């Protein structure tokens, strides 16, 4: 009887949200494939570097922990461009799309330059961050190469989000997949010194990443310049006086900076977790890096449908279809929660072989095993908060993202992490359990915020129906 009721419930869901599921799957699958490609590259980097040695893996974990914040903040800032472009695209304003793309490129490059300068200054203090002294000769050159990747990555991000806002998620997918293959091939050539290339180890991994990011930026720029399909946007790109450019850049800034800060604060919690894990030694730090790499499998898959939710909400928000935006967010939540269940099952069933795949060091594997349960538990809070964060981005009402991140990740997450990891001496296990509480807190705040934004939109455009309450 229960099985029949369950099947009936699934049928009702499909009939109620069938069209929304189709739209989200069509948009989300290319983004999901793109994110999986990024995961594959991250997997390949970790595996190749791990086979160079545990010291190299620890050095990568430390540098990635620092740059993860800047990288995610740049991605977050670029994501603020999506609802602006999506609303203009929904109104078929191609000239407006081109002008907004120009403002997005300018704004993203300026922000990336600021991050490059700031992190260039941080470079002179890496020896004061509590890491093992024998890691510093590996950390310093790798740090400088990763620093050089920020600006080309910002250009690609701006043009990728413009494509996403115009519902073209496939073109960035193919570019990223191609450059991911280039990155892996470059790793093979430069890390181990194949085909006559010098054996560069960790430095080779950094150079390969730099080359791949430069190529991706050049390719997507070339597509916008030479593609007849995108020439309609270039017409708007070259129009407008200085005052119009400043106005558009201000719009991009207002929409993007809360998303950037929210993304950065969330990521800072994970990066700070890497620093805290490093306080307990190289083994704890290396195991934290390996599990974080595995955890990307879930997050990146969810992100694909989160981006699709943001795009669809933006398209409907641009034509004031607030009830449609609400249905899209609910359909997105259904899909992402299903993916969270699948990811959790994969982690549970394949965690041991994945660990052995990533590192030959038995000590690193033993330190990583206790992280399985908190890794599974935080998937569901992560799925909910990601859904409603992207839904809010689609509405361009993004201030709640800022407050949710400050409360959840700074006021709740960091003190809890220090208490569990340091006071109770749980090390990286305590770090991972703090993620669960922080993500659940963020999920609740973002869900309530989205409900309030939808109700406000509906109230301003007509009476609230029973199903919208």
Secondary structure, 3 states (H helix, E strand, C coil): CHHHHHHHHHHHHHHHHHHHHHHHHHHHHHHHHHHHHHHHHHHHHHHHHHCCCHHHHHHHHHHHHHHHHHHHHHHHHHHHHHHHHHHHHHCCCHHHHHHHHHHHHHHHHHHHHHHHHHHHHHHHHHHHCCCCHHHHHHHHHHHHHHHCCHHHHHHHHHHHHHHHHCCCCHHHHHHHHHHHHHHHHHHHHHHCCCCCCCCCCHHHHHHHHHHHHHHHHHHHHHHHHHCCCCHHHHHHHCCCCHHHHHHHHHHHHHHHHHHHHHHHHHHHHHHHHHHHHHCCCHHHHHHHHHHHHHHHHHHHHHHHHHHHHHHHHHHHHHCCCHHHHHHHHHHHHHHHHHHHHHHHHHHHHHHHHHHHHHCCCHHHHHHHHCCHHHHHHHHHHHHHHHHHHHHHHHHCCCHHHHHHHHHHHHHHHHHHHHHHHHHCCCCHHHHHHHHHHHHHHHHHHHHHHHHHHHHHHHHCCCCCCHHHC
